[in-house]
C-alpha cells in the first residue's frame, strides 16, 4: 500500500508513571493526592484542561490535576500501573473498549456534537469504479482526511477487516485536507473510494447535481460513541458523582462551555453507559481484532497532532 501525502496542568509522559514514589499520602481528591485527569486534547488549546480542572475544584472542593498525555497507549499504561497513575480519563471509543475490557475504566460521560453523542461513517466509491464490495477495494485508491481521522480512516479500516479485507491491500491511500476534499476526490475520480460521516454528502447536492449518479455508498458503520469521560473503578462513587455533576453544570455556562470546547469541541455532555458501545464491540469482534491492537495506531496519530498544538504555545514536549 502506498501512502501520499490556572488550575493545575502538567505535561507528562504517563508511561513513566505520574508518581514515581508510589501512592501519595492523603485522601484522594485533596491537594496532596489530587485526582489525576489523563487526556489527549483534540481541540486547539490543550492548556484549557488546567482551567477546567480549576473550575471543578471551585465547584466541588475536589483537587484535580490535568495531565496531558502523549498518547492513548500511555493513558492505558498509566491506568494499568495502579491508582496513582490516572484516576480519570478522556478516551475515544476504541481505546475505551481496550480499557474497559481490562477493567481499567468505567464510563462517566459522553461528549455531544451537533446534538449527538455518537456518529456513523460510510465508505463511498465512484459509481464508474465498479466496486460493489469491500473486498473489491484491492489495488484501488482510497482518500482519507489523514491517518488521524477516526471516521475517515480508523473505523473504515475496522469495517474492511470485518469483511475480510486487509487495508494493506489498497493500491494507494491519498491524504487530503478534510471530508469535503474526500468527496471531491471520489467525485472527480482522483480516488476510487473514501469515507465520510453519514450525512456528509448533503452539503454537496447544490454544487453537484449528479452526485447520486457519480457516488455510491458501499458500506455504513454502526453508531460510534464520541469521546467521553471515564473513571478508574477504584475512584469512590461519591467523588465520581461530584465531578460528573460539576462538568455537566460547567458546560451549561457560557464560560465553561467555551473552555471545554477549546479542549474537545463538545457542545454538551451526557451521562454514559457501556451499552452505547455494543454495536462497535460487535464490529471489532467480527474483524477479529483485539482493541489493544488499535490503540497504538490511534496513539501515534494523536501524539503528532497534540505536540503540534503544544509547540505553537511554547509548552514542553516529550518524546
KADA-V720703 format. One line per field, one symbol per residue. ss: DSSP state (H for helix, E for strand, - for the rest). burial: 1 if it has 16 or more other C-alpha atoms within 10 Angstrom, else 0. A space follows every 10 residues. Layout:
BEGIN
ss: ???
burial: ???
END
This chain:
BEGIN
ss: -EEE---EEE E--HHH---- ---------E --E-EEEEE- -------HHH HHHHHHHHHH ---EEEEE-- -HHHHHHHHH H------EEE E-HHHHHHHH -----EEEEE EEE--E-EE- EEEEEEHHH- ---HHHHE-- EEEE-----H HHHHHHHHHH HH----HHHE -EEEE---HH HHHHHHH--- --EEEEE--- -HHH------ HHHHEEEEEE ---EE--EEE E-----HHHH HHHHHHHHHH ---HHHHHHH HHHH---EEE E--HHHHHHH HHHHHH---- HHHHHHHHHH HHHHHHHHHH HH-------
burial: 0000001111 1111101100 0000000110 0011111111 1111111111 1111111000 0111111111 1111111111 1111111111 1111111111 0001111111 1110001111 1111111010 1001101101 1111111111 1111111111 1100111001 1111110010 1111111010 1111111100 1000000000 1001111111 1111111111 1110100011 0111011101 1000011111 1111111111 0100011001 1011001000 1101111111 0110111011 000000000
END
